[in-house]
């Protein structure tokens, strides 16, 4: 028998907490997401793949699967469908011939751009539900405890992609501001 | 146009954070849950209904739907199946004739008890992934930021059921200790 530092009561209470909270949070995120993508004839997996390709400036299928928390076959099959719709393209990289990479086609880029512009056309309960914390903290909450748990479960790889996606969002928006500023001159 | 205190960049970064974290966390919880219930021929919704009935000592179908984050029809239909398997029973309460209530049948009670006893027969990545925080904090993490967001989205009702479930787990385990202690005397 394995020795454990925690009691069964603690395990049951924690299991109840993380089960209920993660289900409720994900169902809210999923609902917001579905409303946002509804006009575009995409399912969540398809949009997630495009989103990952957009924010990582291209990605391997295995990174898409890891970061999208989906099977490799799901990532591949939906990518194939998105290729047929000319939203993304497959490629090999000279530095890594073993993996298949995807990147957004120009139609896919335009679609992602349009979806960001129309983000506020649909409600986002998780944003609205976080505004009071934003007021208190001066910024949106970071969920550091959740990040610590995810890091332990999914490993540093997952967190590196997570961090990279933020850097790319940051630089994309800075570029845009730069373009706006340059245009205003 | 609605005035917003936050920029589109902030919205996109937060949306990315909460989307990725909640999906990854829920998928880990879901995987653990599926492994745990696998020997019992139950799906997650069915087990969730039994679990809610167990921890709330009976519940209305609408409370099951709310707390289980499922449609009322899903809650009702799966409850019906569980009734056919003699794991739970339907009833009306004299104090509330309008709602249908469920409570565990004795076979359902036994099943829940057995599943708790066999909890550690399968891996629980979210528990293992939280042990370092438990070491640091002296207790399992509480995810208070997530709770604040959930409270805003799902309302006080949801949180009251959430708190009630903890009180019941607490009292159940205290009773058991009491029984063990009494038996040891």
Interface residues (C-beta under 8 A of the other chain):
Chain A: X2 X4 X5 X6 X7 X8 X9 X10 X11 X12 X13 X14 X15 X16 X17 X18 X19 X20 X21 X22 X23 X24 X25 X26 X27 X28 X29 X33 X55 X67 X69 X116 X119 X120 X124 X125 X126 X127 X128 X129 X130 X131 X132 X133 X134 X135 X139 X140 X141 X142 X143 X145 X146 X147 X148 X149 X150 X152 X153 X154 X158 X162 X165 X166 X169 X170 X173
Chain B: X2 X4 X5 X6 X7 X8 X9 X10 X11 X12 X13 X14 X15 X16 X17 X18 X19 X20 X21 X22 X23 X24 X25 X26 X27 X28 X29 X33 X55 X67 X68 X69 X116 X119 X120 X124 X125 X126 X127 X128 X129 X130 X131 X132 X133 X134 X135 X139 X140 X141 X142 X143 X145 X146 X147 X148 X149 X150 X152 X153 X154 X158 X162 X165 X166 X169 X170 X173
